[in-house]
């Protein structure tokens, strides 16, 4: 069962935690329109909703710091209590990366 969770979190969302940021590179299969889940990153609880065209990130109110989110080379901070939606360019327009 852990492999299934890994596919959703890492493969379908392109989720990586590195360089102090949460990196996302969505690549959901056509049969799956969206996936959402909670996770803990750097002592902050987050809620993520991922689609191929956008990612919504909410940082819980009680987080002690903002969370940096990186999508397609852009880095933006999401403050505690804030919900942000990031547009994701179509796969053919994304910058190259390990998950491409």
N, C-alpha and C positions, 0 to 999 in steps of 0.2 A: 504493500500500500504506500510505503514511503516513496517509491519510485514514481507513483502517480502524482503525488504532491510535488515532487521535484520537476516533473514535466510541466505542470501548470506554472509553478513559481519561477523556474529558471529558463526553461525552453520556450514556452508560449509567450511569456512576458518579457523575456530577455533580461530578467532581473539579475543584477550583480551589485554587491556592496564592495566598493573599492575606492581608494583615495578619499575617504571620508564622505562619500556621496552614494546615493542610491541611483544606479544606472538602469534604465529601462529601454528595451528595444522590442516592442510587440511584434509577434509573428503568429497570430492565432490561425488555426486551420479554418477553412471556409465554413465548416459545420459548427464552429463555436463562435458565436457573435461577440461574447464578452466573458470575462472572468473577474470576480471580485473576491477579496480576502483581506484579513488583517494580518499585520506582521509587526515585529518589534525590530527597530533599527536604531542603533546607538542609544539605547535606553528610552526610546520614544515609540509609543504605539501609533501605527499608521493604518489607514484604510485605503486600499487601492482598488480602483475599478479600471480594467484595461480592455480596450478595444483596439482594433488595428489602426483606427484613425485618431484616437485620443486616449489619454490617460488622465484619470482624476485621482488626486492624492489629498487625503485629509490627515492632518496631524492632530492627535488628541489635545484637548485643552490643557491637560496637566503635564505636557512635555516640558522639559526644562530648556529646550533650545529648538531652533529652526532645523529643518532637515533639508539638505541640498539634494535636489533631484536633477539628474542629467538625462536628457533625451536628445538624440541626434546632434551631439556636440554642444548643446545649450545647457547651461547650469543655472538653476534658479532655486532660491530658498523658499520653503513653505514654513511659515511661522506656526507656533502652537495655536490651535483653534481655527486655523485657516484651511480652506478647501480650495485647491487650484486645479484647473483642467488645462492640460497641455495638448496642443495639436501635434499629431504625428504625421510626418510626410509619408506619401505612398512609398512602399519598399524600394522601388526603382529610383526614388529621389533621395534616399537616405545616404548619409555618409558611410563609407565602408567601415566595417568593424569585424570583430571576431565572430559575431553571430550572423553575418551577412550570407 
